Amino acid sequence: MRKLEWTDPALQDLDAIDAWLSTEADADVAVRMLTAIRLRADFLLDFPGGGPPISDTDSHSLRVRRTPYTLVYRLLGDERIEILRIHHAAQDWRGE
């Protein structure tokens, strides 16, 4: 059975998104976005190759549908998926 792991930077991203949404968005919108992020991460448990590889890295990216967010993740063997970061579409994160 595959396991999903969140790195500290990814959890910090999630906290930052939550904090921003709690002050700038309607509560329903905030819940929908955070739920969408978590569900999209869970999608990787069944479809670990669901996101295209990021060139010159061992990472993949996966858009979170109906949100401006992208998950960056990597596969650790056949059984582990590590969520590395969560980026907003407006961020220039490809150089990281």
N, CA, C and O atoms as a GROMACS GRO file, in nm:
protein
  384
    1MET      N    1   0.084  -0.119   0.000
    1MET     CA    2   0.000   0.000   0.000
    1MET      C    3   0.088   0.125   0.000
    1MET      O    4   0.180   0.137   0.081
    2ARG      N    5   0.060   0.216  -0.090
    2ARG     CA    6   0.138   0.338  -0.099
    2ARG      C    7   0.110   0.431   0.019
    2ARG      O    8   0.002   0.431   0.077
    3LYS      N    9   0.212   0.509   0.050
    3LYS     CA   10   0.202   0.604   0.160
    3LYS      C   11   0.236   0.743   0.108
    3LYS      O   12   0.331   0.761   0.032
    4LEU      N   13   0.158   0.840   0.150
    4LEU     CA   14   0.178   0.980   0.114
    4LEU      C   15   0.248   1.049   0.230
    4LEU      O   16   0.203   1.041   0.344
    5GLU      N   17   0.357   1.118   0.201
    5GLU     CA   18   0.433   1.190   0.303
    5GLU      C   19   0.444   1.337   0.263
    5GLU      O   20   0.467   1.369   0.147
    6TRP      N   21   0.426   1.424   0.360
    6TRP     CA   22   0.436   1.569   0.338
    6TRP      C   23   0.565   1.618   0.402
    6TRP      O   24   0.587   1.595   0.520
    7THR      N   25   0.650   1.686   0.326
    7THR     CA   26   0.771   1.744   0.383
    7THR      C   27   0.733   1.866   0.468
    7THR      O   28   0.622   1.919   0.456
    8ASP      N   29   0.825   1.908   0.553
    8ASP     CA   30   0.800   2.029   0.633
    8ASP      C   31   0.772   2.150   0.545
    8ASP      O   32   0.680   2.226   0.575
    9PRO      N   33   0.850   2.173   0.437
    9PRO     CA   34   0.818   2.288   0.351
    9PRO      C   35   0.677   2.279   0.290
    9PRO      O   36   0.610   2.382   0.277
   10ALA      N   37   0.632   2.160   0.253
   10ALA     CA   38   0.497   2.145   0.197
   10ALA      C   39   0.391   2.175   0.303
   10ALA      O   40   0.290   2.239   0.273
   11LEU      N   41   0.413   2.131   0.425
   11LEU     CA   42   0.319   2.161   0.534
   11LEU      C   43   0.318   2.310   0.566
   11LEU      O   44   0.213   2.366   0.597
   12GLN      N   45   0.435   2.374   0.557
   12GLN     CA   46   0.441   2.518   0.577
   12GLN      C   47   0.365   2.590   0.466
   12GLN      O   48   0.296   2.689   0.491
   13ASP      N   49   0.379   2.540   0.341
   13ASP     CA   50   0.302   2.598   0.230
   13ASP      C   51   0.153   2.586   0.258
   13ASP      O   52   0.077   2.681   0.238
   14LEU      N   53   0.110   2.469   0.304
   14LEU     CA   54  -0.031   2.446   0.333
   14LEU      C   55  -0.080   2.540   0.443
   14LEU      O   56  -0.189   2.596   0.433
   15ASP      N   57   0.001   2.558   0.546
   15ASP     CA   58  -0.035   2.652   0.654
   15ASP      C   59  -0.044   2.795   0.602
   15ASP      O   60  -0.134   2.870   0.641
   16ALA      N   61   0.049   2.834   0.515
   16ALA     CA   62   0.048   2.969   0.460
   16ALA      C   63  -0.075   2.992   0.372
   16ALA      O   64  -0.136   3.099   0.376
   17ILE      N   65  -0.110   2.891   0.294
   17ILE     CA   66  -0.230   2.900   0.211
   17ILE      C   67  -0.353   2.914   0.300
   17ILE      O   68  -0.439   2.999   0.274
   18ASP      N   69  -0.361   2.833   0.402
   18ASP     CA   70  -0.473   2.839   0.497
   18ASP      C   71  -0.481   2.977   0.562
   18ASP      O   72  -0.589   3.035   0.572
   19ALA      N   73  -0.368   3.029   0.607
   19ALA     CA   74  -0.366   3.160   0.673
   19ALA      C   75  -0.411   3.269   0.577
   19ALA      O   76  -0.489   3.357   0.615
   20TRP      N   77  -0.362   3.265   0.454
   20TRP     CA   78  -0.402   3.367   0.356
   20TRP      C   79  -0.551   3.358   0.324
   20TRP      O   80  -0.621   3.459   0.322
   21LEU      N   81  -0.598   3.235   0.300
   21LEU     CA   82  -0.739   3.216   0.267
   21LEU      C   83  -0.831   3.258   0.382
   21LEU      O   84  -0.940   3.310   0.359
   22SER      N   85  -0.786   3.235   0.505
   22SER     CA   86  -0.872   3.268   0.619
   22SER      C   87  -0.894   3.418   0.634
   22SER      O   88  -0.992   3.460   0.694
   23THR      N   89  -0.802   3.498   0.580
   23THR     CA   90  -0.820   3.643   0.589
   23THR      C   91  -0.870   3.705   0.458
   23THR      O   92  -0.932   3.811   0.461
   24GLU      N   93  -0.844   3.640   0.346
   24GLU     CA   94  -0.873   3.701   0.217
   24GLU      C   95  -0.989   3.638   0.140
   24GLU      O   96  -1.035   3.694   0.041
   25ALA      N   97  -1.037   3.523   0.184
   25ALA     CA   98  -1.142   3.454   0.108
   25ALA      C   99  -1.258   3.417   0.198
   25ALA      O  100  -1.246   3.412   0.320
   26ASP      N  101  -1.369   3.391   0.136
   26ASP     CA  102  -1.487   3.341   0.205
   26ASP      C  103  -1.454   3.205   0.267
   26ASP      O  104  -1.375   3.129   0.209
   27ALA      N  105  -1.511   3.173   0.381
   27ALA     CA  106  -1.482   3.047   0.449
   27ALA      C  107  -1.509   2.926   0.361
   27ALA      O  108  -1.433   2.829   0.363
   28ASP      N  109  -1.617   2.930   0.283
   28ASP     CA  110  -1.648   2.818   0.194
   28ASP      C  111  -1.541   2.800   0.088
   28ASP      O  112  -1.506   2.688   0.054
   29VAL      N  113  -1.490   2.910   0.035
   29VAL     CA  114  -1.385   2.903  -0.066
   29VAL      C  115  -1.259   2.844  -0.005
   29VAL      O  116  -1.194   2.759  -0.066
   30ALA      N  117  -1.225   2.886   0.115
   30ALA     CA  118  -1.106   2.835   0.183
   30ALA      C  119  -1.116   2.685   0.203
   30ALA      O  120  -1.021   2.611   0.176
   31VAL      N  121  -1.229   2.639   0.251
   31VAL     CA  122  -1.248   2.495   0.274
   31VAL      C  123  -1.239   2.419   0.143
   31VAL      O  124  -1.176   2.313   0.137
   32ARG      N  125  -1.301   2.471   0.037
   32ARG     CA  126  -1.297   2.404  -0.093
   32ARG      C  127  -1.154   2.393  -0.146
   32ARG      O  128  -1.115   2.288  -0.197
   33MET      N  129  -1.077   2.500  -0.134
   33MET     CA  130  -0.940   2.498  -0.186
   33MET      C  131  -0.852   2.402  -0.108
   33MET      O  132  -0.778   2.323  -0.167
   34LEU      N  133  -0.859   2.408   0.023
   34LEU     CA  134  -0.776   2.320   0.105
   34LEU      C  135  -0.816   2.174   0.085
   34LEU      O  136  -0.730   2.086   0.081
   35THR      N  137  -0.944   2.149   0.072
   35THR     CA  138  -0.992   2.014   0.045
   35THR      C  139  -0.943   1.967  -0.091
   35THR      O  140  -0.900   1.852  -0.106
   36ALA      N  141  -0.948   2.054  -0.191
   36ALA     CA  142  -0.902   2.019  -0.325
   36ALA      C  143  -0.754   1.982  -0.324
   36ALA      O  144  -0.713   1.888  -0.392
   37ILE      N  145  -0.674   2.056  -0.249
   37ILE     CA  146  -0.530   2.027  -0.240
   37ILE      C  147  -0.508   1.888  -0.180
   37ILE      O  148  -0.431   1.809  -0.233
   38ARG      N  149  -0.576   1.860  -0.071
   38ARG     CA  150  -0.558   1.729  -0.006
   38ARG      C  151  -0.609   1.614  -0.093
   38ARG      O  152  -0.546   1.509  -0.100
   39LEU      N  153  -0.723   1.634  -0.160
   39LEU     CA  154  -0.777   1.529  -0.247
   39LEU      C  155  -0.686   1.504  -0.366
   39LEU      O  156  -0.669   1.390  -0.410
   40ARG      N  157  -0.628   1.611  -0.420
   40ARG     CA  158  -0.538   1.593  -0.534
   40ARG      C  159  -0.412   1.518  -0.492
   40ARG      O  160  -0.360   1.436  -0.567
   41ALA      N  161  -0.364   1.546  -0.371
   41ALA     CA  162  -0.250   1.470  -0.320
   41ALA      C  163  -0.289   1.323  -0.304
   41ALA      O  164  -0.211   1.234  -0.340
   42ASP      N  165  -0.407   1.296  -0.251
   42ASP     CA  166  -0.454   1.158  -0.235
   42ASP      C  167  -0.468   1.087  -0.370
   42ASP      O  168  -0.451   0.965  -0.377
   43PHE      N  169  -0.498   1.161  -0.476
   43PHE     CA  170  -0.507   1.106  -0.611
   43PHE      C  171  -0.378   1.032  -0.648
   43PHE      O  172  -0.380   0.932  -0.719
   44LEU      N  173  -0.266   1.085  -0.599
   44LEU     CA  174  -0.136   1.026  -0.631
   44LEU      C  175  -0.119   0.886  -0.573
   44LEU      O  176  -0.037   0.808  -0.623
   45LEU      N  177  -0.194   0.852  -0.471
   45LEU     CA  178  -0.185   0.717  -0.415
   45LEU      C  179  -0.228   0.613  -0.517
   45LEU      O  180  -0.172   0.503  -0.521
   46ASP      N  181  -0.325   0.646  -0.600
   46ASP     CA  182  -0.371   0.554  -0.704
   46ASP      C  183  -0.299   0.577  -0.837
   46ASP      O  184  -0.284   0.484  -0.917
   47PHE      N  185  -0.254   0.700  -0.860
   47PHE     CA  186  -0.192   0.734  -0.987
   47PHE      C  187  -0.062   0.812  -0.962
   47PHE      O  188  -0.056   0.932  -0.988
   48PRO      N  189   0.042   0.744  -0.912
   48PRO     CA  190   0.165   0.815  -0.876
   48PRO      C  191   0.235   0.883  -0.993
   48PRO      O  192   0.311   0.978  -0.973
   49GLY      N  193   0.210   0.836  -1.114
   49GLY     CA  194   0.267   0.901  -1.231
   49GLY      C  195   0.174   1.004  -1.291
   49GLY      O  196   0.190   1.040  -1.408
   50GLY      N  197   0.078   1.050  -1.215
   50GLY     CA  198  -0.026   1.139  -1.264
   50GLY      C  199   0.023   1.275  -1.308
   50GLY      O  200  -0.043   1.341  -1.389
   51GLY      N  201   0.134   1.318  -1.257
   51GLY     CA  202   0.187   1.449  -1.295
   51GLY      C  203   0.312   1.433  -1.379
   51GLY      O  204   0.390   1.340  -1.358
   52PRO      N  205   0.332   1.523  -1.474
   52PRO     CA  206   0.450   1.512  -1.560
   52PRO      C  207   0.578   1.540  -1.483
   52PRO      O  208   0.578   1.615  -1.385
   53PRO      N  209   0.687   1.479  -1.527
   53PRO     CA  210   0.817   1.506  -1.463
   53PRO      C  211   0.858   1.652  -1.486
   53PRO      O  212   0.826   1.712  -1.588
   54ILE      N  213   0.929   1.705  -1.391
   54ILE     CA  214   0.989   1.838  -1.404
   54ILE      C  215   1.129   1.814  -1.458
   54ILE      O  216   1.209   1.742  -1.397
   55SER      N  217   1.159   1.872  -1.571
   55SER     CA  218   1.286   1.844  -1.639
   55SER      C  219   1.406   1.867  -1.548
   55SER      O  220   1.409   1.959  -1.467
   56ASP      N  221   1.504   1.780  -1.565
   56ASP     CA  222   1.631   1.784  -1.492
   56ASP      C  223   1.617   1.766  -1.341
   56ASP      O  224   1.706   1.806  -1.266
   57THR      N  225   1.507   1.704  -1.297
   57THR     CA  226   1.489   1.675  -1.154
   57THR      C  227   1.428   1.536  -1.141
   57THR      O  228   1.391   1.473  -1.240
   58ASP      N  229   1.417   1.489  -1.019
   58ASP     CA  230   1.347   1.364  -0.992
   58ASP      C  231   1.204   1.392  -0.945
   58ASP      O  232   1.137   1.303  -0.891
   59SER      N  233   1.158   1.515  -0.965
   59SER     CA  234   1.027   1.558  -0.918
   59SER      C  235   0.924   1.562  -1.030
   59SER      O  236   0.957   1.562  -1.148
   60HIS      N  237   0.798   1.567  -0.988
   60HIS     CA  238   0.684   1.580  -1.079
   60HIS      C  239   0.598   1.697  -1.031
   60HIS      O  240   0.608   1.738  -0.915
   61SER      N  241   0.515   1.749  -1.120
   61SER     CA  242   0.420   1.853  -1.081
   61SER      C  243   0.279   1.805  -1.114
   61SER      O  244   0.258   1.733  -1.212
   62LEU      N  245   0.185   1.846  -1.034
   62LEU     CA  246   0.046   1.809  -1.055
   62LEU      C  247  -0.042   1.926  -1.019
   62LEU      O  248  -0.044   1.971  -0.904
   63ARG      N  249  -0.116   1.977  -1.118
   63ARG     CA  250  -0.208   2.089  -1.094
   63ARG      C  251  -0.323   2.044  -1.005
   63ARG      O  252  -0.375   1.933  -1.019
   64VAL      N  253  -0.361   2.130  -0.914
   64VAL     CA  254  -0.479   2.106  -0.831
   64VAL      C  255  -0.596   2.170  -0.903
   64VAL      O  256  -0.605   2.292  -0.914
   65ARG      N  257  -0.684   2.088  -0.952
   65ARG     CA  258  -0.796   2.136  -1.033
   65ARG      C  259  -0.880   2.240  -0.960
   65ARG      O  260  -0.902   2.232  -0.839
   66ARG      N  261  -0.925   2.338  -1.037
   66ARG     CA  262  -1.010   2.447  -0.988
   66ARG      C  263  -0.945   2.533  -0.880
   66ARG      O  264  -1.014   2.598  -0.801
   67THR      N  265  -0.812   2.532  -0.878
   67THR     CA  266  -0.737   2.618  -0.786
   67THR      C  267  -0.616   2.671  -0.863
   67THR      O  268  -0.585   2.621  -0.971
   68PRO      N  269  -0.549   2.770  -0.809
   68PRO     CA  270  -0.425   2.818  -0.873
   68PRO      C  271  -0.300   2.745  -0.822
   68PRO      O  272  -0.189   2.795  -0.840
   69TYR      N  273  -0.317   2.630  -0.761
   69TYR     CA  274  -0.205   2.562  -0.697
   69TYR      C  275  -0.154   2.440  -0.774
   69TYR      O  276  -0.228   2.373  -0.846
   70THR      N  277  -0.025   2.414  -0.755
   70THR     CA  278   0.042   2.298  -0.813
   70THR      C  279   0.118   2.226  -0.703
   70THR      O  280   0.188   2.288  -0.623
   71LEU      N  281   0.102   2.095  -0.698
   71LEU     CA  282   0.180   2.013  -0.606
   71LEU      C  283   0.309   1.973  -0.674
   71LEU      O  284   0.310   1.937  -0.792
   72VAL      N  285   0.418   1.979  -0.602
   72VAL     CA  286   0.545   1.927  -0.650
   72VAL      C  287   0.576   1.807  -0.562
   72VAL      O  288   0.576   1.816  -0.439
   73TYR      N  289   0.602   1.694  -0.627
   73TYR     CA  290   0.621   1.571  -0.552
   73TYR      C  291   0.726   1.484  -0.617
   73TYR      O  292   0.768   1.507  -0.731
   74ARG      N  293   0.770   1.382  -0.543
   74ARG     CA  294   0.861   1.283  -0.600
   74ARG      C  295   0.822   1.146  -0.550
   74ARG      O  296   0.761   1.129  -0.445
   75LEU      N  297   0.859   1.049  -0.629
   75LEU     CA  298   0.834   0.909  -0.595
   75LEU      C  299   0.956   0.854  -0.525
   75LEU      O  300   1.069   0.871  -0.570
   76LEU      N  301   0.932   0.789  -0.414
   76LEU     CA  302   1.039   0.725  -0.338
   76LEU      C  303   1.013   0.574  -0.342
   76LEU      O  304   0.945   0.520  -0.255
   77GLY      N  305   1.067   0.509  -0.442
   77GLY     CA  306   1.038   0.368  -0.463
   77GLY      C  307   0.897   0.351  -0.513
   77GLY      O  308   0.837   0.444  -0.567
   78ASP      N  309   0.844   0.232  -0.496
   78ASP     CA  310   0.708   0.202  -0.542
   78ASP      C  311   0.601   0.233  -0.438
   78ASP      O  312   0.483   0.237  -0.471
   79GLU      N  313   0.641   0.256  -0.314
   79GLU     CA  314   0.544   0.263  -0.206
   79GLU      C  315   0.529   0.399  -0.139
   79GLU      O  316   0.440   0.418  -0.057
   80ARG      N  317   0.617   0.494  -0.173
   80ARG     CA  318   0.611   0.623  -0.104
   80ARG      C  319   0.606   0.739  -0.203
   80ARG      O  320   0.676   0.740  -0.304
   81ILE      N  321   0.523   0.835  -0.172
   81ILE     CA  322   0.511   0.958  -0.250
   81ILE      C  323   0.533   1.072  -0.153
   81ILE      O  324   0.466   1.082  -0.050
   82GLU      N  325   0.626   1.158  -0.187
   82GLU     CA  326   0.662   1.269  -0.100
   82GLU      C  327   0.618   1.401  -0.163
   82GLU      O  328   0.665   1.437  -0.271
   83ILE      N  329   0.528   1.471  -0.096
   83ILE     CA  330   0.486   1.604  -0.140
   83ILE      C  331   0.594   1.701  -0.094
   83ILE      O  332   0.617   1.718   0.026
   84LEU      N  333   0.660   1.765  -0.190
   84LEU     CA  334   0.772   1.852  -0.159
   84LEU      C  335   0.729   1.996  -0.132
   84LEU      O  336   0.774   2.058  -0.035
   85ARG      N  337   0.641   2.049  -0.217
   85ARG     CA  338   0.597   2.188  -0.205
   85ARG      C  339   0.458   2.203  -0.265
   85ARG      O  340   0.411   2.116  -0.338
   86ILE      N  341   0.395   2.314  -0.234
   86ILE     CA  342   0.269   2.356  -0.297
   86ILE      C  343   0.292   2.498  -0.345
   86ILE      O  344   0.321   2.587  -0.265
   87HIS      N  345   0.280   2.519  -0.476
   87HIS     CA  346   0.309   2.650  -0.532
   87HIS      C  347   0.184   2.711  -0.595
   87HIS      O  348   0.101   2.641  -0.651
   88HIS      N  349   0.174   2.842  -0.584
   88HIS     CA  350   0.069   2.919  -0.650
   88HIS      C  351   0.113   2.944  -0.794
   88HIS      O  352   0.233   2.958  -0.821
   89ALA      N  353   0.018   2.950  -0.885
   89ALA     CA  354   0.048   2.970  -1.027
   89ALA      C  355   0.127   3.100  -1.051
   89ALA      O  356   0.203   3.108  -1.148
   90ALA      N  357   0.110   3.198  -0.966
   90ALA     CA  358   0.180   3.326  -0.984
   90ALA      C  359   0.326   3.320  -0.940
   90ALA      O  360   0.403   3.413  -0.968
   91GLN      N  361   0.365   3.214  -0.872
   91GLN     CA  362   0.503   3.202  -0.825
   91GLN      C  363   0.593   3.150  -0.935
   91GLN      O  364   0.552   3.067  -1.016
   92ASP      N  365   0.716   3.199  -0.939
   92ASP     CA  366   0.818   3.148  -1.030
   92ASP      C  367   0.900   3.046  -0.952
   92ASP      O  368   1.001   3.081  -0.891
   93TRP      N  369   0.858   2.921  -0.956
   93TRP     CA  370   0.919   2.818  -0.872
   93TRP      C  371   1.002   2.718  -0.952
   93TRP      O  372   1.067   2.633  -0.891
   94ARG      N  373   1.004   2.726  -1.082
   94ARG     CA  374   1.076   2.628  -1.163
   94ARG      C  375   1.227   2.630  -1.140
   94ARG      O  376   1.294   2.530  -1.167
   95GLY      N  377   1.280   2.739  -1.092
   95GLY     CA  378   1.424   2.748  -1.070
   95GLY      C  379   1.471   2.691  -0.938
   95GLY      O  380   1.591   2.691  -0.910
   96GLU      N  381   1.379   2.644  -0.855
   96GLU     CA  382   1.418   2.593  -0.721
   96GLU      C  383   1.497   2.466  -0.731
   96GLU      O  384   1.537   2.410  -0.629
   0.00000   0.00000   0.00000
